[in-house]
Amino acid sequence: MFGLAKQTEKQVRYGKSAFLHAPEYAKNRLLLEVLLDDTKTYTKEEVDSLLNEWKKKEVK
């Protein structure tokens, strides 16, 4: 049962504004404003992945 609750928790999706107002994403607020779509929802893992991918890109 505990494992199931943890799995369900990971699947929770939030809108762009939730991530923009979350204290743990304060340093990345401007970047999230650009990367996230107003009409979509994201899991925490998806947002972390988007941020990591963007930060790894080569500067041109």
PDB file of N, H, CA, C and O in Angstrom:
ATOM      1  N   MET A   1       0.821  -1.192   0.000  1.00  0.00           N
ATOM      2  CA  MET A   1       0.000   0.000   0.000  1.00  0.00           C
ATOM      3  C   MET A   1       0.866   1.257   0.000  1.00  0.00           C
ATOM      4  O   MET A   1       0.566   2.202  -0.730  1.00  0.00           O
ATOM      5  N   PHE A   2       1.925   1.293   0.795  1.00  0.00           N
ATOM      6  H   PHE A   2       2.169   0.526   1.388  1.00  0.00           H
ATOM      7  CA  PHE A   2       2.794   2.457   0.850  1.00  0.00           C
ATOM      8  C   PHE A   2       3.416   2.732  -0.506  1.00  0.00           C
ATOM      9  O   PHE A   2       3.483   3.884  -0.933  1.00  0.00           O
ATOM     10  N   GLY A   3       3.874   1.688  -1.193  1.00  0.00           N
ATOM     11  H   GLY A   3       3.820   0.752  -0.846  1.00  0.00           H
ATOM     12  CA  GLY A   3       4.461   1.849  -2.520  1.00  0.00           C
ATOM     13  C   GLY A   3       3.472   2.429  -3.511  1.00  0.00           C
ATOM     14  O   GLY A   3       3.843   3.229  -4.370  1.00  0.00           O
ATOM     15  N   LEU A   4       2.225   2.034  -3.398  1.00  0.00           N
ATOM     16  H   LEU A   4       1.923   1.384  -2.701  1.00  0.00           H
ATOM     17  CA  LEU A   4       1.181   2.537  -4.283  1.00  0.00           C
ATOM     18  C   LEU A   4       0.947   4.025  -4.042  1.00  0.00           C
ATOM     19  O   LEU A   4       0.782   4.787  -4.994  1.00  0.00           O
ATOM     20  N   ALA A   5       0.932   4.439  -2.794  1.00  0.00           N
ATOM     21  H   ALA A   5       1.067   3.820  -2.020  1.00  0.00           H
ATOM     22  CA  ALA A   5       0.734   5.854  -2.470  1.00  0.00           C
ATOM     23  C   ALA A   5       1.878   6.692  -3.029  1.00  0.00           C
ATOM     24  O   ALA A   5       1.659   7.792  -3.535  1.00  0.00           O
ATOM     25  N   LYS A   6       3.082   6.177  -2.938  1.00  0.00           N
ATOM     26  H   LYS A   6       3.261   5.283  -2.526  1.00  0.00           H
ATOM     27  CA  LYS A   6       4.238   6.909  -3.448  1.00  0.00           C
ATOM     28  C   LYS A   6       4.161   7.035  -4.967  1.00  0.00           C
ATOM     29  O   LYS A   6       4.478   8.085  -5.526  1.00  0.00           O
ATOM     30  N   GLN A   7       3.740   5.963  -5.630  1.00  0.00           N
ATOM     31  H   GLN A   7       3.483   5.110  -5.176  1.00  0.00           H
ATOM     32  CA  GLN A   7       3.616   5.992  -7.089  1.00  0.00           C
ATOM     33  C   GLN A   7       2.547   6.995  -7.504  1.00  0.00           C
ATOM     34  O   GLN A   7       2.753   7.755  -8.451  1.00  0.00           O
ATOM     35  N   THR A   8       1.431   7.011  -6.827  1.00  0.00           N
ATOM     36  H   THR A   8       1.264   6.394  -6.059  1.00  0.00           H
ATOM     37  CA  THR A   8       0.353   7.948  -7.133  1.00  0.00           C
ATOM     38  C   THR A   8       0.828   9.381  -6.920  1.00  0.00           C
ATOM     39  O   THR A   8       0.504  10.265  -7.714  1.00  0.00           O
ATOM     40  N   GLU A   9       1.586   9.616  -5.865  1.00  0.00           N
ATOM     41  H   GLU A   9       1.850   8.899  -5.221  1.00  0.00           H
ATOM     42  CA  GLU A   9       2.100  10.950  -5.572  1.00  0.00           C
ATOM     43  C   GLU A   9       2.972  11.461  -6.715  1.00  0.00           C
ATOM     44  O   GLU A   9       2.917  12.646  -7.043  1.00  0.00           O
ATOM     45  N   LYS A  10       3.759  10.608  -7.316  1.00  0.00           N
ATOM     46  H   LYS A  10       3.803   9.645  -7.049  1.00  0.00           H
ATOM     47  CA  LYS A  10       4.633  11.006  -8.411  1.00  0.00           C
ATOM     48  C   LYS A  10       3.845  11.413  -9.651  1.00  0.00           C
ATOM     49  O   LYS A  10       4.346  12.171 -10.481  1.00  0.00           O
ATOM     50  N   GLN A  11       2.621  10.918  -9.784  1.00  0.00           N
ATOM     51  H   GLN A  11       2.214  10.302  -9.110  1.00  0.00           H
ATOM     52  CA  GLN A  11       1.832  11.182 -10.971  1.00  0.00           C
ATOM     53  C   GLN A  11       0.996  12.462 -10.857  1.00  0.00           C
ATOM     54  O   GLN A  11       0.295  12.819 -11.804  1.00  0.00           O
ATOM     55  N   VAL A  12       1.057  13.141  -9.739  1.00  0.00           N
ATOM     56  H   VAL A  12       1.627  12.851  -8.970  1.00  0.00           H
ATOM     57  CA  VAL A  12       0.293  14.372  -9.561  1.00  0.00           C
ATOM     58  C   VAL A  12       0.809  15.420 -10.535  1.00  0.00           C
ATOM     59  O   VAL A  12       2.016  15.623 -10.666  1.00  0.00           O
ATOM     60  N   ARG A  13      -0.125  16.084 -11.219  1.00  0.00           N
ATOM     61  H   ARG A  13      -1.105  15.918 -11.113  1.00  0.00           H
ATOM     62  CA  ARG A  13       0.247  17.071 -12.238  1.00  0.00           C
ATOM     63  C   ARG A  13      -0.195  18.460 -11.782  1.00  0.00           C
ATOM     64  O   ARG A  13      -1.241  18.625 -11.153  1.00  0.00           O
ATOM     65  N   TYR A  14       0.623  19.442 -12.112  1.00  0.00           N
ATOM     66  H   TYR A  14       1.472  19.308 -12.622  1.00  0.00           H
ATOM     67  CA  TYR A  14       0.349  20.822 -11.724  1.00  0.00           C
ATOM     68  C   TYR A  14       0.466  21.733 -12.936  1.00  0.00           C
ATOM     69  O   TYR A  14       1.172  21.419 -13.895  1.00  0.00           O
ATOM     70  N   GLY A  15      -0.221  22.845 -12.887  1.00  0.00           N
ATOM     71  H   GLY A  15      -0.795  23.099 -12.109  1.00  0.00           H
ATOM     72  CA  GLY A  15      -0.130  23.837 -13.943  1.00  0.00           C
ATOM     73  C   GLY A  15       1.108  24.699 -13.787  1.00  0.00           C
ATOM     74  O   GLY A  15       1.810  24.641 -12.777  1.00  0.00           O
ATOM     75  N   LYS A  16       1.352  25.486 -14.793  1.00  0.00           N
ATOM     76  H   LYS A  16       0.781  25.533 -15.613  1.00  0.00           H
ATOM     77  CA  LYS A  16       2.522  26.372 -14.834  1.00  0.00           C
ATOM     78  C   LYS A  16       2.582  27.284 -13.612  1.00  0.00           C
ATOM     79  O   LYS A  16       3.649  27.443 -13.019  1.00  0.00           O
ATOM     80  N   SER A  17       1.471  27.877 -13.230  1.00  0.00           N
ATOM     81  H   SER A  17       0.605  27.748 -13.712  1.00  0.00           H
ATOM     82  CA  SER A  17       1.476  28.835 -12.115  1.00  0.00           C
ATOM     83  C   SER A  17       1.885  28.189 -10.796  1.00  0.00           C
ATOM     84  O   SER A  17       2.490  28.846  -9.949  1.00  0.00           O
ATOM     85  N   ALA A  18       1.563  26.914 -10.612  1.00  0.00           N
ATOM     86  H   ALA A  18       1.071  26.380 -11.300  1.00  0.00           H
ATOM     87  CA  ALA A  18       1.954  26.223  -9.376  1.00  0.00           C
ATOM     88  C   ALA A  18       3.471  26.143  -9.266  1.00  0.00           C
ATOM     89  O   ALA A  18       4.030  26.331  -8.186  1.00  0.00           O
ATOM     90  N   PHE A  19       4.136  25.865 -10.383  1.00  0.00           N
ATOM     91  H   PHE A  19       3.682  25.713 -11.260  1.00  0.00           H
ATOM     92  CA  PHE A  19       5.597  25.793 -10.362  1.00  0.00           C
ATOM     93  C   PHE A  19       6.222  27.178 -10.228  1.00  0.00           C
ATOM     94  O   PHE A  19       7.262  27.330  -9.587  1.00  0.00           O
ATOM     95  N   LEU A  20       5.598  28.180 -10.824  1.00  0.00           N
ATOM     96  H   LEU A  20       4.753  28.056 -11.344  1.00  0.00           H
ATOM     97  CA  LEU A  20       6.130  29.539 -10.719  1.00  0.00           C
ATOM     98  C   LEU A  20       6.067  30.069  -9.290  1.00  0.00           C
ATOM     99  O   LEU A  20       6.881  30.906  -8.901  1.00  0.00           O
ATOM    100  N   HIS A  21       5.109  29.588  -8.512  1.00  0.00           N
ATOM    101  H   HIS A  21       4.447  28.908  -8.828  1.00  0.00           H
ATOM    102  CA  HIS A  21       4.950  30.057  -7.135  1.00  0.00           C
ATOM    103  C   HIS A  21       5.567  29.129  -6.093  1.00  0.00           C
ATOM    104  O   HIS A  21       5.559  29.444  -4.903  1.00  0.00           O
ATOM    105  N   ALA A  22       6.099  27.991  -6.527  1.00  0.00           N
ATOM    106  H   ALA A  22       6.105  27.735  -7.494  1.00  0.00           H
ATOM    107  CA  ALA A  22       6.700  27.037  -5.591  1.00  0.00           C
ATOM    108  C   ALA A  22       8.075  27.545  -5.142  1.00  0.00           C
ATOM    109  O   ALA A  22       8.917  27.880  -5.976  1.00  0.00           O
ATOM    110  N   PRO A  23       8.300  27.601  -3.831  1.00  0.00           N
ATOM    111  CA  PRO A  23       9.583  28.105  -3.307  1.00  0.00           C
ATOM    112  C   PRO A  23      10.801  27.362  -3.849  1.00  0.00           C
ATOM    113  O   PRO A  23      11.847  27.975  -4.063  1.00  0.00           O
ATOM    114  N   GLU A  24      10.685  26.059  -4.073  1.00  0.00           N
ATOM    115  H   GLU A  24       9.836  25.561  -3.899  1.00  0.00           H
ATOM    116  CA  GLU A  24      11.851  25.300  -4.535  1.00  0.00           C
ATOM    117  C   GLU A  24      12.265  25.638  -5.967  1.00  0.00           C
ATOM    118  O   GLU A  24      13.367  25.294  -6.393  1.00  0.00           O
ATOM    119  N   TYR A  25      11.386  26.309  -6.708  1.00  0.00           N
ATOM    120  H   TYR A  25      10.491  26.588  -6.362  1.00  0.00           H
ATOM    121  CA  TYR A  25      11.700  26.699  -8.087  1.00  0.00           C
ATOM    122  C   TYR A  25      11.946  28.211  -8.221  1.00  0.00           C
ATOM    123  O   TYR A  25      11.972  28.737  -9.334  1.00  0.00           O
ATOM    124  N   ALA A  26      12.121  28.892  -7.112  1.00  0.00           N
ATOM    125  H   ALA A  26      12.100  28.465  -6.209  1.00  0.00           H
ATOM    126  CA  ALA A  26      12.294  30.345  -7.124  1.00  0.00           C
ATOM    127  C   ALA A  26      13.472  30.787  -7.999  1.00  0.00           C
ATOM    128  O   ALA A  26      13.369  31.786  -8.712  1.00  0.00           O
ATOM    129  N   LYS A  27      14.576  30.063  -7.952  1.00  0.00           N
ATOM    130  H   LYS A  27      14.660  29.252  -7.373  1.00  0.00           H
ATOM    131  CA  LYS A  27      15.762  30.438  -8.729  1.00  0.00           C
ATOM    132  C   LYS A  27      15.547  30.249 -10.233  1.00  0.00           C
ATOM    133  O   LYS A  27      16.253  30.850 -11.044  1.00  0.00           O
ATOM    134  N   ASN A  28      14.580  29.420 -10.598  1.00  0.00           N
ATOM    135  H   ASN A  28      14.007  28.933  -9.940  1.00  0.00           H
ATOM    136  CA  ASN A  28      14.344  29.107 -12.008  1.00  0.00           C
ATOM    137  C   ASN A  28      13.041  29.696 -12.538  1.00  0.00           C
ATOM    138  O   ASN A  28      12.557  29.289 -13.595  1.00  0.00           O
ATOM    139  N   ARG A  29      12.483  30.639 -11.818  1.00  0.00           N
ATOM    140  H   ARG A  29      12.876  30.969 -10.960  1.00  0.00           H
ATOM    141  CA  ARG A  29      11.172  31.182 -12.175  1.00  0.00           C
ATOM    142  C   ARG A  29      11.122  31.757 -13.595  1.00  0.00           C
ATOM    143  O   ARG A  29      10.187  31.471 -14.342  1.00  0.00           O
ATOM    144  N   LEU A  30      12.092  32.541 -13.960  1.00  0.00           N
ATOM    145  H   LEU A  30      12.851  32.773 -13.353  1.00  0.00           H
ATOM    146  CA  LEU A  30      12.114  33.150 -15.292  1.00  0.00           C
ATOM    147  C   LEU A  30      12.233  32.078 -16.373  1.00  0.00           C
ATOM    148  O   LEU A  30      11.555  32.141 -17.399  1.00  0.00           O
ATOM    149  N   LEU A  31      13.081  31.116 -16.139  1.00  0.00           N
ATOM    150  H   LEU A  31      13.631  31.065 -15.305  1.00  0.00           H
ATOM    151  CA  LEU A  31      13.255  30.016 -17.082  1.00  0.00           C
ATOM    152  C   LEU A  31      11.960  29.201 -17.223  1.00  0.00           C
ATOM    153  O   LEU A  31      11.580  28.831 -18.334  1.00  0.00           O
ATOM    154  N   LEU A  32      11.297  28.928 -16.122  1.00  0.00           N
ATOM    155  H   LEU A  32      11.606  29.229 -15.219  1.00  0.00           H
ATOM    156  CA  LEU A  32      10.028  28.191 -16.167  1.00  0.00           C
ATOM    157  C   LEU A  32       8.961  28.982 -16.918  1.00  0.00           C
ATOM    158  O   LEU A  32       8.127  28.400 -17.613  1.00  0.00           O
ATOM    159  N   GLU A  33       8.986  30.281 -16.783  1.00  0.00           N
ATOM    160  H   GLU A  33       9.663  30.753 -16.219  1.00  0.00           H
ATOM    161  CA  GLU A  33       8.032  31.143 -17.487  1.00  0.00           C
ATOM    162  C   GLU A  33       8.126  30.909 -18.996  1.00  0.00           C
ATOM    163  O   GLU A  33       7.118  30.941 -19.701  1.00  0.00           O
ATOM    164  N   VAL A  34       9.330  30.676 -19.474  1.00  0.00           N
ATOM    165  H   VAL A  34      10.149  30.649 -18.900  1.00  0.00           H
ATOM    166  CA  VAL A  34       9.561  30.464 -20.904  1.00  0.00           C
ATOM    167  C   VAL A  34       9.326  29.004 -21.301  1.00  0.00           C
ATOM    168  O   VAL A  34       8.720  28.734 -22.339  1.00  0.00           O
ATOM    169  N   LEU A  35       9.797  28.071 -20.489  1.00  0.00           N
ATOM    170  H   LEU A  35      10.289  28.290 -19.647  1.00  0.00           H
ATOM    171  CA  LEU A  35       9.741  26.653 -20.852  1.00  0.00           C
ATOM    172  C   LEU A  35       8.352  26.018 -20.747  1.00  0.00           C
ATOM    173  O   LEU A  35       7.999  25.164 -21.560  1.00  0.00           O
ATOM    174  N   LEU A  36       7.575  26.425 -19.763  1.00  0.00           N
ATOM    175  H   LEU A  36       7.862  27.119 -19.102  1.00  0.00           H
ATOM    176  CA  LEU A  36       6.287  25.766 -19.529  1.00  0.00           C
ATOM    177  C   LEU A  36       5.153  26.426 -20.304  1.00  0.00           C
ATOM    178  O   LEU A  36       5.131  27.640 -20.508  1.00  0.00           O
ATOM    179  N   ASP A  37       4.220  25.590 -20.727  1.00  0.00           N
ATOM    180  H   ASP A  37       4.238  24.604 -20.561  1.00  0.00           H
ATOM    181  CA  ASP A  37       3.048  26.029 -21.491  1.00  0.00           C
ATOM    182  C   ASP A  37       1.893  26.305 -20.521  1.00  0.00           C
ATOM    183  O   ASP A  37       1.627  25.506 -19.624  1.00  0.00           O
ATOM    184  N   ASP A  38       1.217  27.429 -20.704  1.00  0.00           N
ATOM    185  H   ASP A  38       1.434  28.078 -21.433  1.00  0.00           H
ATOM    186  CA  ASP A  38       0.091  27.798 -19.829  1.00  0.00           C
ATOM    187  C   ASP A  38      -1.051  26.791 -19.871  1.00  0.00           C
ATOM    188  O   ASP A  38      -1.798  26.669 -18.900  1.00  0.00           O
ATOM    189  N   THR A  39      -1.198  26.072 -20.974  1.00  0.00           N
ATOM    190  H   THR A  39      -0.592  26.171 -21.762  1.00  0.00           H
ATOM    191  CA  THR A  39      -2.346  25.188 -21.151  1.00  0.00           C
ATOM    192  C   THR A  39      -2.072  23.738 -20.767  1.00  0.00           C
ATOM    193  O   THR A  39      -2.973  22.902 -20.844  1.00  0.00           O
ATOM    194  N   LYS A  40      -0.840  23.426 -20.354  1.00  0.00           N
ATOM    195  H   LYS A  40      -0.109  24.105 -20.291  1.00  0.00           H
ATOM    196  CA  LYS A  40      -0.479  22.046 -20.019  1.00  0.00           C
ATOM    197  C   LYS A  40      -0.240  21.889 -18.525  1.00  0.00           C
ATOM    198  O   LYS A  40      -0.052  22.864 -17.798  1.00  0.00           O
ATOM    199  N   THR A  41      -0.254  20.635 -18.088  1.00  0.00           N
ATOM    200  H   THR A  41      -0.407  19.842 -18.678  1.00  0.00           H
ATOM    201  CA  THR A  41       0.114  20.316 -16.711  1.00  0.00           C
ATOM    202  C   THR A  41       1.357  19.435 -16.738  1.00  0.00           C
ATOM    203  O   THR A  41       1.625  18.743 -17.719  1.00  0.00           O
ATOM    204  N   TYR A  42       2.100  19.474 -15.655  1.00  0.00           N
ATOM    205  H   TYR A  42       1.882  20.037 -14.858  1.00  0.00           H
ATOM    206  CA  TYR A  42       3.376  18.779 -15.578  1.00  0.00           C
ATOM    207  C   TYR A  42       3.535  18.099 -14.230  1.00  0.00           C
ATOM    208  O   TYR A  42       2.986  18.546 -13.223  1.00  0.00           O
ATOM    209  N   THR A  43       4.302  17.001 -14.226  1.00  0.00           N
ATOM    210  H   THR A  43       4.748  16.638 -15.044  1.00  0.00           H
ATOM    211  CA  THR A  43       4.705  16.406 -12.958  1.00  0.00           C
ATOM    212  C   THR A  43       5.995  17.096 -12.536  1.00  0.00           C
ATOM    213  O   THR A  43       6.652  17.744 -13.351  1.00  0.00           O
ATOM    214  N   LYS A  44       6.354  16.961 -11.283  1.00  0.00           N
ATOM    215  H   LYS A  44       5.820  16.434 -10.620  1.00  0.00           H
ATOM    216  CA  LYS A  44       7.599  17.545 -10.787  1.00  0.00           C
ATOM    217  C   LYS A  44       8.786  16.968 -11.563  1.00  0.00           C
ATOM    218  O   LYS A  44       9.733  17.684 -11.890  1.00  0.00           O
ATOM    219  N   GLU A  45       8.722  15.682 -11.846  1.00  0.00           N
ATOM    220  H   GLU A  45       7.953  15.101 -11.580  1.00  0.00           H
ATOM    221  CA  GLU A  45       9.805  15.025 -12.574  1.00  0.00           C
ATOM    222  C   GLU A  45       9.955  15.593 -13.988  1.00  0.00           C
ATOM    223  O   GLU A  45      11.074  15.772 -14.469  1.00  0.00           O
ATOM    224  N   GLU A  46       8.834  15.876 -14.653  1.00  0.00           N
ATOM    225  H   GLU A  46       7.925  15.731 -14.263  1.00  0.00           H
ATOM    226  CA  GLU A  46       8.888  16.448 -15.997  1.00  0.00           C
ATOM    227  C   GLU A  46       9.526  17.835 -15.974  1.00  0.00           C
ATOM    228  O   GLU A  46      10.344  18.156 -16.836  1.00  0.00           O
ATOM    229  N   VAL A  47       9.161  18.645 -15.005  1.00  0.00           N
ATOM    230  H   VAL A  47       8.496  18.384 -14.305  1.00  0.00           H
ATOM    231  CA  VAL A  47       9.711  19.997 -14.902  1.00  0.00           C
ATOM    232  C   VAL A  47      11.203  19.940 -14.575  1.00  0.00           C
ATOM    233  O   VAL A  47      11.991  20.692 -15.149  1.00  0.00           O
ATOM    234  N   ASP A  48      11.591  19.064 -13.669  1.00  0.00           N
ATOM    235  H   ASP A  48      10.951  18.453 -13.203  1.00  0.00           H
ATOM    236  CA  ASP A  48      13.010  18.920 -13.336  1.00  0.00           C
ATOM    237  C   ASP A  48      13.805  18.479 -14.565  1.00  0.00           C
ATOM    238  O   ASP A  48      14.919  18.949 -14.794  1.00  0.00           O
ATOM    239  N   SER A  49      13.226  17.581 -15.346  1.00  0.00           N
ATOM    240  H   SER A  49      12.321  17.200 -15.160  1.00  0.00           H
ATOM    241  CA  SER A  49      13.878  17.106 -16.563  1.00  0.00           C
ATOM    242  C   SER A  49      14.025  18.233 -17.587  1.00  0.00           C
ATOM    243  O   SER A  49      15.083  18.377 -18.199  1.00  0.00           O
ATOM    244  N   LEU A  50      12.971  19.031 -17.778  1.00  0.00           N
ATOM    245  H   LEU A  50      12.111  18.914 -17.281  1.00  0.00           H
ATOM    246  CA  LEU A  50      13.035  20.165 -18.703  1.00  0.00           C
ATOM    247  C   LEU A  50      14.127  21.148 -18.286  1.00  0.00           C
ATOM    248  O   LEU A  50      14.895  21.626 -19.121  1.00  0.00           O
ATOM    249  N   LEU A  51      14.187  21.439 -17.010  1.00  0.00           N
ATOM    250  H   LEU A  51      13.563  21.050 -16.332  1.00  0.00           H
ATOM    251  CA  LEU A  51      15.206  22.367 -16.503  1.00  0.00           C
ATOM    252  C   LEU A  51      16.609  21.808 -16.727  1.00  0.00           C
ATOM    253  O   LEU A  51      17.502  22.527 -17.176  1.00  0.00           O
ATOM    254  N   ASN A  52      16.804  20.531 -16.416  1.00  0.00           N
ATOM    255  H   ASN A  52      16.079  19.947 -16.051  1.00  0.00           H
ATOM    256  CA  ASN A  52      18.129  19.920 -16.589  1.00  0.00           C
ATOM    257  C   ASN A  52      18.547  19.897 -18.051  1.00  0.00           C
ATOM    258  O   ASN A  52      19.703  20.183 -18.366  1.00  0.00           O
ATOM    259  N   GLU A  53      17.629  19.564 -18.947  1.00  0.00           N
ATOM    260  H   GLU A  53      16.690  19.332 -18.691  1.00  0.00           H
ATOM    261  CA  GLU A  53      17.933  19.534 -20.377  1.00  0.00           C
ATOM    262  C   GLU A  53      18.339  20.929 -20.862  1.00  0.00           C
ATOM    263  O   GLU A  53      19.305  21.076 -21.611  1.00  0.00           O
ATOM    264  N   TRP A  54      17.604  21.935 -20.435  1.00  0.00           N
ATOM    265  H   TRP A  54      16.820  21.815 -19.826  1.00  0.00           H
ATOM    266  CA  TRP A  54      17.896  23.298 -20.877  1.00  0.00           C
ATOM    267  C   TRP A  54      19.260  23.762 -20.360  1.00  0.00           C
ATOM    268  O   TRP A  54      20.024  24.403 -21.082  1.00  0.00           O
ATOM    269  N   LYS A  55      19.551  23.433 -19.112  1.00  0.00           N
ATOM    270  H   LYS A  55      18.931  22.912 -18.525  1.00  0.00           H
ATOM    271  CA  LYS A  55      20.817  23.863 -18.515  1.00  0.00           C
ATOM    272  C   LYS A  55      22.024  23.161 -19.127  1.00  0.00           C
ATOM    273  O   LYS A  55      23.136  23.685 -19.060  1.00  0.00           O
ATOM    274  N   LYS A  56      21.825  21.981 -19.726  1.00  0.00           N
ATOM    275  H   LYS A  56      20.922  21.556 -19.781  1.00  0.00           H
ATOM    276  CA  LYS A  56      22.913  21.238 -20.339  1.00  0.00           C
ATOM    277  C   LYS A  56      23.192  21.693 -21.774  1.00  0.00           C
ATOM    278  O   LYS A  56      24.220  21.328 -22.344  1.00  0.00           O
ATOM    279  N   LYS A  57      22.293  22.485 -22.363  1.00  0.00           N
ATOM    280  H   LYS A  57      21.458  22.782 -21.900  1.00  0.00           H
ATOM    281  CA  LYS A  57      22.479  22.925 -23.748  1.00  0.00           C
ATOM    282  C   LYS A  57      23.729  23.786 -23.871  1.00  0.00           C
ATOM    283  O   LYS A  57      24.096  24.532 -22.963  1.00  0.00           O
ATOM    284  N   GLU A  58      24.367  23.653 -25.026  1.00  0.00           N
ATOM    285  H   GLU A  58      24.069  23.047 -25.763  1.00  0.00           H
ATOM    286  CA  GLU A  58      25.569  24.433 -25.306  1.00  0.00           C
ATOM    287  C   GLU A  58      25.164  25.863 -25.645  1.00  0.00           C
ATOM    288  O   GLU A  58      24.201  26.085 -26.380  1.00  0.00           O
ATOM    289  N   VAL A  59      25.881  26.805 -25.122  1.00  0.00           N
ATOM    290  H   VAL A  59      26.663  26.625 -24.525  1.00  0.00           H
ATOM    291  CA  VAL A  59      25.638  28.205 -25.414  1.00  0.00           C
ATOM    292  C   VAL A  59      26.257  28.532 -26.759  1.00  0.00           C
ATOM    293  O   VAL A  59      27.416  28.207 -27.021  1.00  0.00           O
ATOM    294  N   LYS A  60      25.466  29.184 -27.616  1.00  0.00           N
ATOM    295  H   LYS A  60      24.525  29.447 -27.404  1.00  0.00           H
ATOM    296  CA  LYS A  60      25.962  29.524 -28.956  1.00  0.00           C
ATOM    297  C   LYS A  60      26.287  30.984 -29.056  1.00  0.00           C
ATOM    298  O   LYS A  60      26.717  31.450 -30.111  1.00  0.00           O
TER     299      LYS A  60
END
